[in-house]
Amino acid sequence: MIKQYIEILRQHDLKKTPKRFEILRIMQSKNTYFSPQELWRMLKQKFQKIGLPTVYRILQQFQDIGIVYSIRKEDNQLYYFLCSTQQDHHHFICRKCHKVSCVQYCDFENIKQLVEDQLQSKAETHFLQIEGLCKECRES
């Protein structure tokens, strides 16, 4: 599955560097979100000379090309997760285990029309973050 991300990097003229590859590998190993600091600590085990700004820069590049998404938690910190779905969708985040799941639904076109009709404004983008307890956490 990492191959699909490597292909997206190539399509956007981003090289497959060891640090980029390792971030993809770590993020794919768990279906959860990571803070930049968590990723940095994990990467320091393999790359002695990696700074936190490098991690932020790579995450921003990944977000710009649509393979990583960010969420904001109660602590006002940004967290990042890997997403393989390229079409319009949203994400469900488990508050207990931090698992992130894709919700294959987006009604933005209707909402966009409502904004135009009711507010005489133009909606250009949106972000919907759904949080709760996943099936496994509800059953435990």
Secondary structure, 3 states (H helix, E strand, C coil): CHHHHHHHHHHCCCCCCHHHHHHHHHHHHCCECECHHHHHHHHHCCCCCCCHHHHHHHHHHHHHCCCEEEEECCCCCEEEEECCCCCCCEEEEECCCCEEEEECCCCHHHHHHHHHHHHCCCCCCCCCEEEECCHHHHHC
